[in-house]
Amino acid sequence: MLGKDIGIDLGTANSLIYIKDQGIVLNEPSIVALETNTNKIVAVGEEAKDMLGKTPGKIKAIKPLKDGVIADFEATEIMLNSFIRKIKARNLFFRPQILICCPTNITQVEKNAIIEAAERTGARKVYIEEEPKVAAIGAGIDISKPSASMIIDIGGGTTDIAILSMNDIVVSSSIKIAGNTFDQDIINYIREKYKLLIGQPTAEEIKKNFINVHKPNKKKKKEIRGRNLETGLPNILEINQEEISMALIDSINKLVKETIHVLEEADPELSADIVEKGIVLTGGGALLKGFLELLKEKLNISILIAESPLTCVVEGTGILLDNIKMLELSRQ
């Protein structure tokens, strides 16, 4: 495994690492647990996720990335270092080339922060590519031809919507409405309507396994456990699928509106290609029950989910690492 270049999908929710000729070697939550006073590492990734909301005062479990960019530089560097050590992609004699993906709308300052964090882990050279482009490549879309392809990549912190042609992004938008937003929508709805406070892991479980944003079933019910805000005591609440799915409506409508905006910005010839070829959904948000059907209904365009929506981006890094010339052109 040593001596191989690596691709990193540095996500708000999860980080995935691809080693050239080896495939995906790491897929863990983007979370770091540190001692409050010393900043000493207690846990990283899956182990740190288990500590969220459950740590004593002397330990803090944090998410160093927010909305697809670095919110805590030191914690991000610690996390990257830990992951790279874990996969043994670095030794005294070899420093890998690293390709990292980022949202389409981040600033040059934010790009530089990502590059610096990667360089400090021991990288020989760092490349930055935009997520929707890499996701499209990872989904098996040929973006090299003078023909439009459209992708909606719904991650943890951002949703990237892009139309691509001839190996580049023609029209795009990146909005801070994604998986984490959906979690917070659920938390806010239950808190405001029922005065019950639930944690992010509970909200995520509801989102993944219970909600349906297209045709929710009022008869389908679920028990939710949390803390009653009025009494301060643990409590159990029963909700039905129809009402809890309504918690996401505003965010879903904003995603649909932004998708329409990107389509309106495209030249007519590109629009014709998209009508013919359809739109591809990638990212964890693509798996939100009912979203595919709702989007088809709103846009009246063929839509499909990529074969491996959760790993498209990191798989795309593997393909690009085999084509360093394309990466060099992107740097210019």
N, C-alpha and C positions, 0 to 999 in steps of 0.2 A: 504494500500500500504506500510505502515511502517513495518519494520521487514523483508523485502524481499531482497535477494541478487540480484545484478544487473549485466548485461552484457553490455559492451560498444564497439561499432564499432567506434573507434576514427579515423575518416577518414580525409583525406586532404581536401575534398570538403564538406562532411556532417558527422555529428556525430549522431549516433542512439543509443538509450538506451532501453534495455529490462529489465523488472522487472519480476522475477520469479513468475509464476502463474498469471501474468497480461498481458504479451505480450509486444509489442513495445509501449512505452509511450512517446517517444520523437524522432523526426527526424528533425534536423535543420542544417543549414549551419555552418561549423566550422570557424566562423568569430567573431571577437571582435572589438567593437568600443570604443576607450578610449580617454580621454582628454590628449592632448599632454604633458602638463606641470605637471599634477598631477597623471596621469595614472588611474584616476577615471573612473569607468565603465559608459559608455553612453548607450550601447546596446550590446546584444549578440545574435547570431543565425540569425533568419530570419530578425529581425529588423536591425541588423548590416549589413546584406547583401544588404539591400535597400540603405545603405549609401555609398557603394563602389563607389569610383570615384566621389562622390558628396559632400564630407564633407568640411567644412571650415578649415582653417589652424590649428585651435585649437583642432580639432578632427581628429583622425587617425583610419581608419578601416583596420584591419590587419587579415591575415590568419596565426594563430600561428603554423600550421603544414605544412611542406613541404616534398614532396616525402614520405609521410606516417610516418614521424618522427617529433619530436618536434623541431621546429626552434626557437620558443620564449617560454621559459619555464614559465615565469611569466604570459604571456597571456594565455597559455594553462591551467595553474592552475586556473586562473580567470574564464575561459570558463567552465571548469569542475565543479567548485564550483557553478557557476550560473545554469548549467543544473541540477545538483543534488538537488539544492534548489528548482528548478522549479518542479521537479517530487516528491519532499517531501520524498526522500528515506533515510533521515537521521534525527535523533532527539537526544536529550541528553542521551537517554538510549540505543540507538541501533546504531551500526556502521556496515554497510553492508560489505559482501564480494563482491569484484568487479573483474570481468573477462574482460580484455581488449585485443583486437586483434591488431597484428602488422604485417608488411611485413616479409617475410622469411629471408631477408639478413641484418636486422639491427644488429648493434653491441650490446655487453653486456652493454656498456656505455649508448647507446640509450634506451635499455630496462629498465635500472635502472632509467633513467630520467622519463620514463612513469610511472614506479612503484611509484617513489617518488611523482610525481604530483598527482597520485590517492590517495596515503596515506595521503597527506596533505589536501585532501578534507574530511578526516575522515573515510577512509576505515579501516576495521578491518584486512582484508587480501586481497592482490592483486595477481591475477593470470594473466600470459601473455600467450597467445596462438597465433600461426601463422595463418594468415588470410586464406590462401587456405584450410587448414585443417578444420577450423571452417566454411568456406563457403561451403565446400563439405558436411559437416554434416547438415548445414542449408538447403542445396539443396535436402536433402533426400537421399544422397548417403551412402550406408553401407560400411564404410572403415575398418571395423573390420576384414574382411575375408582376407585370403592370396590370394587376387586377385586384380590386379591393377585397379585404377580409376584415371582419369586425369581431372584436372580442370584448367581453365584459368579465373582468377579473375581480371577484369580490373576496377580499382578504379579511384580516382581522381589524385593521385600522383604517384602510382605505379601499375604495372601489375605483379601479381604473377602467375607463371605457375608451376604446381606441379603434380607429380604422387604419389599416396598414396596407401598404403597397410598395413593391420594389425595395424590400428590406428595410423599410423605415415607417415611422408613424406619420400619417398624413393629417389626421384630426384626432384630438384626444381630450379627455377631461379626467381629473382625479378628484374625487370628493371624499370627505371624511365621514362617510356613512357606510358601515360595513358590519362584520360580525359582532364587534364589541359594542357598536351602537345598538344593535338588536338586543344584546344582553341587557344594556342599560335601559332600553325601552321597557323591557319586561319588569325589571326591578322597580322602575318609576311607576308603572301602571299598578302593580300590586301594592306598593307602598301608599300611593295616593288613594286608591279605591278601597283597600282593605286594611290600611294601617298595619301592614305586615312587612317586615324587612327581611329580605332574602339576600343571600350572597351571590357573587358572580358565578361560581360553579353550579349553583342551583338554577340560575337563569339560563346558563348555557345548556344544561341538560333539558330544560323545557323547550328551548329553541330547537335543539337537534332532534328530539324524540317525540314532541307532542304537538307543536304548532303546525298549522297548515294555512298559508296566506291566500289560497285560492278558494277552496270550498271547505271551510272548517265545519266540523260536525258538532252541533250543540249538545248531542247526547254523549259525546266522548268526554270523560271527566278524569281529573287527576288530583291527587292530594299533594299539597305543597307545605313544607315545614319551614318555619322562620320564627322571628321574634316579634311579638305584638308591641307596637310602638306606644300604646296607651298604658299597658300594664307592665311592660318590660319582660314578660314571661314568654317562654316558648309556646308556639301555637301551631295548629294544623288547619289549613284552609283547603276547601275543594273548589276547583274552578273547572269550567268547561272549555273545550277547544275553541269554540266560536268567540267567546269574550276575550281570551288571552291572545288570540291571533290578531285581534283588533289593535293590540298594543304596538304592532309593527307597521300599521297602515301608513302613518305619516312618513316614516323613513322609506318604506317601499315606494310610495308615490314620488318621493324626491329622486330616488334612483331611476324610476321610469321617466320622469321629466328630464333628467340629465342625459339619459340615453337618447331621448327624442332630440334634445338640443345638439348632441354630437351628430346625429343623422342629418339635422337641418344644416349643419355647417359643411357637410360634404358636397362635393361637386356632383351634378346629376349623373355622370357616368359611373362614379363610385357608388352612388345610391343604387343604380341599376344592378351592379355586381352583387351588392349586399342582398337585394331582393331575391336574386337568383341563388346565392350561396347560403344565405342565412347568417345568424349570429351564433357564436360559440361562447358558452359560459364556463368559466374556470374559477378556482378558489373555493374555499369552504362554503361560502355563501351560496354557491351554485346548488348546493345540496339542500337548501331550505325548502321544505315541502310546500309545493304549490307555486313556487316562484316561477318556474319554467312555464307553467300553464298560464299564470297571470300575465307574464311578459308577452307571451304569444297573443293573448287576447287583446292587450293594450296596443301592441305594435303592428299586429297583423303581418308578421314576418316569421319565417321558419327559424326556430331556435333549437339548439341541442346542447347537451352538457358534454364536455370533454370526457374522454375515456377515464382519465385519472385526474379529476379536477384539483385534488389536494396537492398533487406533486408536479403539475404541469410546469411551474416556474423553475423548480430545481432540475427537472429533467431537461428543460430548455437550456440551462447553463451547461449541461453535459454536451449537448449538440454544438453549442457555441465554442466550448473549449476545444473542440475538434476543428474549429475554423477560426484560428487566432487572427487571420487576416481581416475577417469581418469585424472583430473586436478592435483591432488597430484602427480601422477606418472610422469606427464609432467614436474613438478618442480624439479624432482630428477636428 
